[in-house]
Amino acid sequence: MAKKSDVEKLLDKHDNLTHSEDMSVVSHVQRKDDDWFANTLMIDGIDVPFKFRRRKMYKNLTGARVNLTYYPITEDIAGMEFEAMKVVRIKVS
């Protein structure tokens, strides 16, 4: 029996998670948010932003291909609801 990868273990444990590979990053924006850096990715062919936070700045991913593990979230901004994807794992492919 083959050993499960970290991604497979995460997907088995959490029903809402989705894993996508070789996705093309169209836009990557980073901004300071207290002690964190908030990162927003826009992926080719998808109209919803992918968001994650890190303690340190991340390299610019514009034009890169990435593997993402994420789940859908809804954010309330100025009384309006916006759909986004919360990234729990990102890896440059």
C-alpha distance (Angstrom), angle and dihedral (degrees) to the residues before:
residue distance angle dihedral
M1 . . .
A2 3.80 . .
K3 3.78 119.1 .
K4 3.82 113.9 -109.8
S5 3.79 118.5 -114.9
D6 3.81 122.5 -125.3
V7 3.82 89.5 -103.6
E8 3.81 92.9 52.1
K9 3.81 90.3 50.0
L10 3.82 91.0 51.4
L11 3.82 92.6 47.5
D12 3.82 91.7 49.5
K13 3.80 91.9 49.8
H14 3.84 98.6 45.8
D15 3.82 121.5 44.1
N16 3.83 96.9 -162.4
L17 3.81 95.6 56.0
T18 3.78 121.2 107.9
H19 3.80 125.6 -168.2
S20 3.80 121.2 -154.7
E21 3.78 126.5 179.3
D22 3.79 135.0 -154.5
M23 3.82 95.5 13.1
S24 3.81 117.0 168.2
V25 3.83 116.0 -126.0
V26 3.82 112.0 -139.2
S27 3.82 97.4 176.9
H28 3.82 135.6 12.3
V29 3.82 121.5 -172.6
Q30 3.81 126.3 -179.8
R31 3.77 126.3 -169.9
K32 3.78 134.8 174.2
D33 3.82 113.2 -104.3
D34 3.83 108.9 -179.2
D35 3.84 104.9 -66.7
W36 3.81 92.3 -15.4
F37 3.80 137.7 73.3
A38 3.80 113.1 -128.4
N39 3.81 111.1 -147.6
T40 3.81 125.5 -161.9
L41 3.80 122.7 -170.2
M42 3.78 127.6 -169.1
I43 3.80 112.9 -156.9
D44 3.81 125.2 -150.9
G45 3.81 110.6 -96.2
I46 3.83 95.3 8.9
D47 3.83 122.2 99.7
V48 3.81 96.4 -162.0
P49 3.84 122.3 87.7
F50 3.81 120.5 -121.1
K51 3.81 112.0 -141.0
F52 3.79 135.3 -165.9
R53 3.80 138.2 155.1
R54 3.80 131.3 -136.8
R55 3.78 135.6 -179.0
K56 3.84 91.5 -130.3
M57 3.79 131.6 40.4
Y58 3.80 113.4 -88.4
K59 3.79 124.7 -137.7
N60 3.80 115.0 -95.2
L61 3.80 108.0 -90.2
T62 3.82 98.6 -171.5
G63 3.80 106.8 134.8
A64 3.82 93.5 11.1
R65 3.79 127.6 121.5
V66 3.80 114.7 -125.1
N67 3.80 141.8 -177.4
L68 3.81 111.1 -135.0
T69 3.78 133.9 -168.3
Y70 3.81 109.8 -165.4
Y71 3.79 148.7 143.4
P72 3.84 132.6 -143.8
I73 3.81 120.8 -98.2
T74 3.80 134.9 177.5
E75 3.80 119.4 -136.2
D76 3.79 124.6 -160.6
I77 3.82 108.9 -143.1
A78 3.81 119.3 174.3
G79 3.78 90.6 -21.0
M80 3.81 94.2 -51.6
E81 3.79 125.4 107.6
F82 3.80 119.4 -128.7
E83 3.78 127.5 -173.1
A84 3.81 118.1 -132.0
M85 3.79 139.2 160.0
K86 3.80 120.1 -116.8
V87 3.82 109.4 -144.2
V88 3.81 115.1 -144.0
R89 3.80 96.6 172.1
I90 3.80 131.8 22.1
K91 3.77 129.1 178.9
V92 3.79 130.4 171.9
S93 3.82 107.6 -121.1
